[in-house]
Amino acid sequence: MNFRIGIIGCGAMTLGAYVPALRSMPGTYTVVAVADPSEERRDLVADALAVPRSARFASGHDLLAGPDSKAGPDLEAVLILTPPQVRAEFAVAAAAAGKHMLCEKPLATRPADAARAIQAAAEHGVRLAVSHNYLWFPEYAAAREVIASGAIGDVQVVEINALGVWDNPGAASTAYNWRHDPAAGGGGVLMDMMHLVYIAEDLCGHPFKAVSGYIDSHRPGFHVETVALCRFETEENAALVNIGWGLGAGGATVSGAKGRVDIRYADGGTSPFAPLERVTVVTEEGARELPVTPNKDTIPQVLADFAESLAGGRPSRAGGDAGLRALEAVVGTYSSAARGAVVALPLESSDPVYLRGAAGLPEVRLSASSPVARKKLFR
């Protein structure tokens, strides 16, 4: 089970997380090519992974060209680790080249593009996985085990607070922070921390069917949200997810018919920026703390899951459909906040927000009281 792979995109996440993970599993993957427009970035990644100079490309399309071209190497799969706005483009190209792919989240900035990537993978018979690495955070795994045991009964409400997110810049060689650019990132802090949206759905155990949201920007001149308050509804329960850049409160609670699971971080902070403090189960019998070993380094588990799916022919823990659901939940929140109304999920395929993501908001009927309208967010 040693897969020959290429890497498209050599930014901070690639060098800081994926490179160490890949180096720790030499019997699983061999990186045979890298691509990035920045020669400096691709050399940093290629040097760390011993990729020959003949297999370092400025374009991901050259990497995917195949062994019959003068450039492209023979490979079985690609990691698509580019900025969000071009991920779907490379996913479609990788599918056409017959390559399996693992894509960073979000899969795209526009649901229509994510759907095209999923369709392309299906048409060409390749696997598309999305790096939803928070699924492997041990505190959420522990909460899932408690839920599955029946100890807290049926889940009624999932609450996740993450108002202490660090506003991390991208690679040092990047001229701007793409997380602040709606055209590049597709949104602000909610899009960046989409992790907690898919975690909330996972803990609910049912797909989201509707969303109502509030978003605002508390920084002058910003065109993306710095805070998002979201209420997601399923057919059986609901989730409250509050995310913001700053020093606000963090933590999570899963409330069931017979008890709850509390997840708390140091000084009431936000994961993964504050360390895990405790996971507690509370029922009528009292409270008990679970023995959970903190771990933020979950990219190895993502890569191992992808390899196992390729070897065994089984779906990845998070496939393209999960990536599309999370993306629709995020842009659906933007739409709800802009309209001042509950928005049904999944979005209609003719909805401007489905077609163009946050860039489609000017085409919907905006509420005059919404910060989206008053502050001209996403423009």
N, C-alpha and C positions, 0 to 999 in steps of 0.2 A: 504494500500500500504506500508507494512512493510516487506522488503525483508531480508532474512537471507543470509549473505554473508561471504566469507572468503577473506583474504588478503594474497597474495603470494608476498613476497618482502617487507622488512621493512627498507629501506634506508632513506636517508635524505628527499627525496620528500614525502615519505609516512608519516613520522613523522611531517614534517614541513607544508604540504599542505593537505594531505588527512585526517589525523587524526582530525585536527580542523574542516574540512568540515563535516566529518561524525558525529562529536559530536554536530554540529549545526543542524542536521536533524534527531533527534532520532525517529521520527514517520515514517521515510522513510526506514532506514536501521538499522539492528542489526548485528554487527560483531560478529560472533560465533567462528571464528578460524583465526589464523595467522600462517604464515610459513616464516622462514628465516634461513639460515645456522648459523648465528650469534645469540647465545643465548641472548647476551646483546641487540641486536637490536630488536629481537622479543619480549623480555620482555618489552622494552620501549613502543612499540606500543600496546602490549596486556594490559599492566597495564593502559595505557591511555584510552583504550576502554573497560576495565573490562571484558576481555576475560579470562575464567578460565584456569588454568595451564594444565588441561587435553586436551586442544584444542590449544596448542602451539607446532608447529612442526618444525623440522629442515629441512624437505623436503616438497615442494609443492605437490609432488606426494602423500605423506601420507595424506595431507590435503584433497586431492581429492578422497581418497580411498573409501569414502562412509560410511554410517552407519553400514554396515554389517561387516566392519573391526574393529579391536580393537582400531583404531585411529580416522578415519575420521568422522567428524560431518555431520549432515544433513544440507545442504545449497542449495540455489537456484542459486547463482551467485558468481563469484570471481572477485576481482580486481587484475590484473597482473601488479605488480609494480617493477619487477626485473630489473637488468641490461639488456640492449637490446638483447644480444646474446642468451638468453634463453627464451625470451618472447614467441616466436612462439612454442617452445617445450611445454610450459605450456598451451598455447592456444589450441593446438591439444589435449592435455590430458584432459583439462577442457571440451572440446566439446565431447570427448568420454565418459566422466562421466555425460554428460547431463546438464552441467552448462553453463548458460549465462556468458558472460565475458566482462569486460571493461579493456582495455589494455593501458598502457602508450605508448606514441610515442617514437621512431619508433616501429611499430608493430614487426619488425624483423630487422636484419642487412643485410639480403639477400632476395631479392624479391621472390625467389622460396620458401623460408620458409614462408613468409607472405601469399603467394598464397595457401600453404598447410593448413595454419590456417583458411583461408577463406573457403576453400573447406570442411574442417572438420566441421566447424560451420554449413555450409549448409547441409551437409550429416546428421548431428545429430539434426537438427532443433533447434539450439540455436542461440542467438543473439551475435554478436561480434561488440563491439564499440571500438573506439580508442579515447584517450583523446587529442583531438585537442582543447585545452582550449583557445587558442588565438582567436578562432572564437567568443568568448564572450567578448573580450576586447571592451569597449564601443566606442573607436575611429574607430575601423573597422566596428562595427555595424552601427555607424553613417554614415560612407562612403557608406555602402551597401544601407542605406535608401536613401541617395542622388542619388545614381546610379539608384535605383528602381523608384525614382520620375521622372526621365528623365531630371533633372535640368542641368546636364553636358553632356547630349547626350550619344551616344554609347561610351563605354570605348575603348580607343585606346592603351594607354600605362599605365602600373602600374609600379611604381618605388619604391623600398623599400631599404633603406640603413640602415644597422645595423652593422657598423664597430666598434662599441664600446661595444661589448659583454664582460661581465665579465666571466673570466675563473674560474667558481666555482668548488671547489672540491666536492667529494661525502661525505658520512658519515665520521665522525671523526674516527670511528673504522676501516674504510677501509684502507688497506695498500697502496693503490695506487689510482690515479685518472683514472677511467676507460675511461673517455672521451679522454685521451691521448693514449689509447691502441686500435689500429685498430681491433684487434681480439675481444675485448669486446664491444667497442662502435660502430664499423662498419665504423668509420670515425671520423673527428674532428669537427670543429666549425659548418660546414654546417649541418652535421647529428644532432648535438646537438640542433641547432636552426632551425631545419626543420619547425618549426612553421611558419616562414615567407615564406616558399615555398608554404605551403597549403593556407596561407592567400592570397598570390599573385594570385594563381589559382582561389580562391574564388572570389576575386575582378575582375578578368578578366571575370568571368562568363562562361568560357569554359575550357575544359580539355587541358592540355599541350600536344602538338604533337611533339615537338622537343626541344633540348637544346644544347646550346654551352656554354662552361665554361672555366674558368681559375682558378686554385688553386695553392697555394704555402704554404710553411712553413717558417716562419721567425724566428723560434727558433731552435738553434743548437740541434741536436740529436732527434728532434721531428719526428715521423713517420706518423703524421696526419697533415691535412691542418690547418693552422691558419687563412687563408683568402680564400674566394671563391667569384668569380664574375660570375654571372649566367645570361644568356639570355634565357628565355623560350618563345616559340612560340605556339599560338593556331591557329585555323583556321580563327579567326577573329581579334586577337590583340596580344599583347606581354607584357612580364614582365621582368624587370631588378631587380635582387635581389643580393645585395652585403653584405656579412656577414664576420665579422672578430673579433677575440679576440683582444682587445686593447682599444684605446681611440679615435677611428675615428668617423666620422659623422654618424648620425642617422636621421630617419624621413621617411615619405612616401608621395607620390603624385599619385593620380589617375587622369589621363588626358583623357578627353572625347572630343567629337566633338564640344561641346558648352561651355566647361569650365573645371574646375579641383577641386579636393579636396586635400588640403594640411594638413598633420598631422605632428606636430612638438613637440619635447620634450625639456625639460629644457637644456640650453646650447648646443643645437644641438646634444644631446645625443641619445642613443639607448634605446628603450623600451625592457623590463620593468625595466631596470637599472637606467633610468632617468625618472622623472615624466612627465606625459602628460602636455604640455603647452597650446596648442590650436589646434582646428580643424577648418579650414577655407574653405569656398566655394567661388570660384572665377568664375564669368561669365561676360558677356558683361555688365550686370547691375551693376557690381562692386563686392566688397568682403563683405562677412558676416561671422562672427564667430558663430559656432554652440555651443549651451549650452550642453556640454558633461561633465559628472561627471567621473573623473578618477577612475578606478578600476582594480587592478592587480589580485585580489583574485577571480579567475573564476572557480576553481575546484568545488565549490558548484553547479554552473550551469551545469558543466559536469555531476556530479552525479545526479542532478535533471533530466536532459535530459535522462540519462540512465534509471532511475527509471520510467519515463513516457513512455519510449519505451517498457519497460517490462510490464507495466500495460496496456498500450493501444495497444500493438502489432504493433506499427509503427516503422520505421527505426530510429536509432539514428542520430543526426546531422552529425556525422562522423562515418561511418561504416568501416568495413574492407577494402572495395574497395577504400575508401578515403585514408586509411593508406597505401595501396599498391601503389596508384598513387604518393603520396608524397615521398615514399621510392624510387620508380623508378626514380623520378625526381632528387633526390639527387645523387644516384649512377650513373644515366645517366650523371650528371654533371661531376662526377669523370672520367667517361669513355671518355667524350668529351675532358676534359682537358688533359687526358693522350694521346689520339689519335691525338689531334689537329684538330678535325673535328666535324661537327654537328652530333648529335646522335638523332635518331628518338625515340619517345615515343608512346606507351609503348615499352619496350625492347622485343626483340625476346626471346622466352623461352629457346633457345639454346645458347644465349649469355653468356659467362663466368661470366660477371658482374651480369646478372640476376640470375645465379645459385649460385654464391659465393660472390656477393657484391664486395666491394673494393678488397677483396682477389683474385678476378678473373682478376684484371688488368694486372698482368704479362703475362697472356695468350692472350692479345690483342696486336695489333701492336702499340707500343708506339712511339710517336714523340720524336726524340732525343732532341728537344729543350724544351720539357715539364719539369717543375719542378718535376712531378711525376717520370719521368725517371732519371733525373739528381740527385735528392735527395733521390731516392729509397723510396718514400712515400708508406705507407700501407704495408711495409714489416717488 
